[in-house]
Amino acid sequence: NFFNLYAFDMSSNYLSGEIPSDFSKFKNLQFLGLNQNRLSGEILYNLCNVTTLFHLDLSSNLFEGHNIVGNILMNCQNLQELDISQNKLSGVIPQLFFEMHASLVYINMGNNTFNGSLPLEVGKLIHLVVFNISYNMFSGEIPPSLADCLDLEHLRMEANFFHGMIPSKLASLTGIQEIDLSSNSLTGQI
């Protein structure tokens, strides 16, 4: 019955089970922190009804599911911070996700089993500061459009299956502080 709830943080506990379906009633929820627990199952479709979310941290749990980013989080267009790292999530991230979430500042999807290639639309995340997709199964070439994310400071893409050359356009990221492209199949010159 917490219809006016805007922040819910239960991180760093030993909570288990699934996210209750009643979360869909939190129409004003902006901050949801359930990270570092033992929550499991699929991330509920009910979360896509919480369109006011700007901070979502579900990292370090036992969540699983396919195409969670495309199906569940597509309607959360106000998202600025997304951390779903260290789970058992999989699937392809559709280009529409990047087109609809230009306000994202922080993305951490590391340590899952996401696959497919990164579309050129990733360059539409012009406010992005942190982009971590390490330890997944992404493949294809690194999109040169990442250079359009001029605020980018941390780029972690290690331990995937990227191949080809490192785009020379990445040199325009003058604010970059950290780049990790290790453990891929990249070729050519630096």
C-alpha positions as CSV (number, residue, x, y, z in Angstrom):
1,N,0.0,0.0,0.0
2,F,3.0,2.3,-0.2
3,F,1.6,4.2,-3.2
4,N,3.8,7.3,-2.6
5,L,7.1,5.3,-2.2
6,Y,9.9,6.8,-4.2
7,A,12.9,5.0,-2.8
8,F,13.2,1.3,-1.7
9,D,16.6,0.0,-0.7
10,M,17.1,-3.5,0.7
11,S,20.6,-4.0,-0.5
12,S,23.3,-6.1,1.2
13,N,21.1,-8.6,3.0
14,Y,20.3,-12.3,2.7
15,L,16.9,-11.9,1.0
16,S,15.8,-14.7,-1.2
17,G,12.9,-15.6,-3.5
18,E,11.5,-13.5,-6.3
19,I,10.6,-9.8,-6.6
20,P,7.0,-9.5,-5.4
21,S,4.5,-8.7,-8.1
22,D,3.2,-5.8,-5.9
23,F,6.2,-3.8,-7.0
24,S,4.1,-2.8,-10.0
25,K,1.9,-0.7,-7.7
26,F,4.9,1.6,-6.9
27,K,4.0,4.1,-9.6
28,N,6.3,6.8,-8.1
29,L,9.3,4.6,-7.4
30,Q,12.5,6.3,-8.5
31,F,15.2,4.4,-6.6
32,L,15.2,0.6,-6.3
33,G,18.2,-1.1,-4.7
34,L,18.0,-4.9,-4.2
35,N,21.7,-5.6,-4.9
36,Q,23.8,-8.1,-3.0
37,N,21.1,-10.5,-1.9
38,R,20.1,-14.0,-2.9
39,L,17.1,-13.1,-5.0
40,S,16.3,-15.4,-7.9
41,G,13.9,-16.2,-10.7
42,E,13.1,-13.9,-13.6
43,I,13.1,-10.1,-13.2
44,L,9.4,-9.5,-13.3
45,Y,7.6,-7.9,-16.2
46,N,5.8,-5.9,-13.5
47,L,8.9,-3.7,-13.3
48,C,8.2,-2.4,-16.7
49,N,5.1,-0.6,-15.3
50,V,7.4,1.4,-13.0
51,T,8.2,4.0,-15.6
52,T,9.5,6.5,-13.0
53,L,12.6,4.5,-12.1
54,F,15.9,6.4,-12.6
55,H,18.1,4.2,-10.4
56,L,17.9,0.4,-10.6
57,D,20.4,-1.9,-8.9
58,L,19.7,-5.6,-9.0
59,S,23.4,-6.7,-9.1
60,S,24.9,-9.6,-7.3
61,N,21.9,-11.8,-7.1
62,L,20.7,-15.0,-8.8
63,F,18.4,-13.5,-11.4
64,E,18.0,-15.3,-14.7
65,G,16.2,-14.7,-17.9
66,H,16.5,-14.1,-21.6
67,N,16.2,-10.7,-23.3
68,I,15.6,-9.1,-19.9
69,V,16.9,-5.7,-21.1
70,G,14.7,-5.6,-24.2
71,N,11.5,-6.9,-22.7
72,I,11.5,-5.7,-19.1
73,L,13.4,-2.4,-19.0
74,M,12.2,-0.9,-22.3
75,N,9.5,1.2,-20.7
76,C,11.8,2.6,-18.0
77,Q,12.7,5.5,-20.1
78,N,13.8,7.7,-17.2
79,L,16.6,5.3,-16.2
80,Q,19.9,7.0,-15.5
81,E,21.7,4.3,-13.5
82,L,21.3,0.6,-14.4
83,D,23.3,-2.2,-12.6
84,I,22.2,-5.8,-13.4
85,S,25.8,-7.2,-13.1
86,Q,26.7,-10.5,-11.5
87,N,23.5,-12.5,-12.3
88,K,22.6,-15.2,-14.8
89,L,21.0,-12.9,-17.4
90,S,21.2,-13.6,-21.1
91,G,20.0,-12.5,-24.5
92,V,20.6,-9.8,-27.1
93,I,20.4,-6.1,-26.3
94,P,18.2,-4.6,-29.0
95,Q,19.1,-1.4,-30.7
96,L,15.8,0.2,-29.6
97,F,17.0,0.0,-26.0
98,F,19.9,2.4,-26.7
99,E,17.6,4.7,-28.8
100,M,15.1,5.0,-26.0
101,H,17.5,5.5,-23.1
102,A,19.6,8.4,-24.1
103,S,19.5,9.6,-20.4
104,L,21.6,6.7,-19.1
105,V,24.7,7.8,-17.3
106,Y,25.8,4.4,-15.7
107,I,25.4,0.9,-17.2
108,N,26.8,-2.2,-15.6
109,M,25.8,-5.5,-17.2
110,G,29.1,-7.3,-16.4
111,N,29.3,-10.9,-15.4
112,N,26.3,-12.3,-17.1
113,T,25.8,-14.2,-20.4
114,F,24.5,-11.5,-22.7
115,N,25.4,-12.2,-26.4
116,G,25.1,-10.7,-29.9
117,S,26.8,-7.6,-31.2
118,L,26.6,-4.0,-29.9
119,P,24.5,-1.9,-32.4
120,L,25.7,1.4,-33.7
121,E,22.8,3.0,-31.6
122,V,25.0,2.6,-28.5
123,G,26.4,6.0,-29.6
124,K,23.1,7.6,-28.8
125,L,24.0,7.3,-25.1
126,I,25.6,10.8,-25.2
127,H,25.5,11.3,-21.4
128,L,27.1,7.9,-20.6
129,V,29.9,8.0,-18.1
130,V,30.3,4.3,-17.2
131,F,29.8,1.4,-19.6
132,N,30.6,-2.0,-18.3
133,I,29.7,-5.1,-20.3
134,S,32.7,-7.2,-19.3
135,Y,32.6,-11.0,-18.8
136,N,29.7,-11.7,-21.2
137,M,29.5,-13.3,-24.6
138,F,29.2,-10.2,-26.8
139,S,30.7,-10.6,-30.3
140,G,31.3,-8.6,-33.5
141,E,33.3,-5.5,-33.9
142,I,33.4,-2.6,-31.4
143,P,31.1,0.0,-32.8
144,P,32.9,3.3,-33.7
145,S,29.8,5.1,-32.5
146,L,31.0,4.7,-28.9
147,A,33.1,7.7,-29.7
148,D,29.9,9.8,-29.7
149,C,29.6,9.1,-25.9
150,L,31.8,12.2,-25.2
151,D,31.2,12.0,-21.4
152,L,32.5,8.4,-21.2
153,E,35.1,7.9,-18.5
154,H,35.1,4.2,-17.8
155,L,34.8,1.6,-20.7
156,R,35.0,-2.0,-19.7
157,M,34.5,-4.6,-22.4
158,E,36.9,-7.3,-21.4
159,A,36.4,-11.0,-21.5
160,N,34.0,-11.1,-24.5
161,F,34.3,-12.2,-28.1
162,F,34.9,-8.9,-29.8
163,H,37.1,-9.0,-32.9
164,G,38.5,-6.7,-35.5
165,M,40.3,-3.5,-35.0
166,I,39.9,-1.0,-32.2
167,P,38.0,2.0,-33.8
168,S,40.4,4.9,-34.2
169,K,37.5,7.3,-33.4
170,L,37.8,6.2,-29.7
171,A,40.7,8.6,-29.6
172,S,38.2,11.5,-29.4
173,L,37.2,10.3,-25.9
174,T,39.3,12.9,-24.1
175,G,37.7,12.4,-20.7
176,I,38.3,8.6,-20.6
177,Q,40.0,7.4,-17.4
178,E,39.8,3.6,-17.9
179,I,39.7,1.3,-20.9
180,D,39.7,-2.5,-20.6
181,L,39.5,-4.4,-23.8
182,S,41.5,-7.4,-22.6
183,S,40.6,-11.1,-23.3
184,N,38.9,-10.5,-26.7
185,S,40.1,-11.3,-30.2
186,L,41.0,-7.8,-31.3
187,T,43.6,-7.3,-34.1
188,G,45.5,-4.5,-35.8
189,Q,47.2,-1.5,-34.3
190,I,46.5,0.4,-31.1
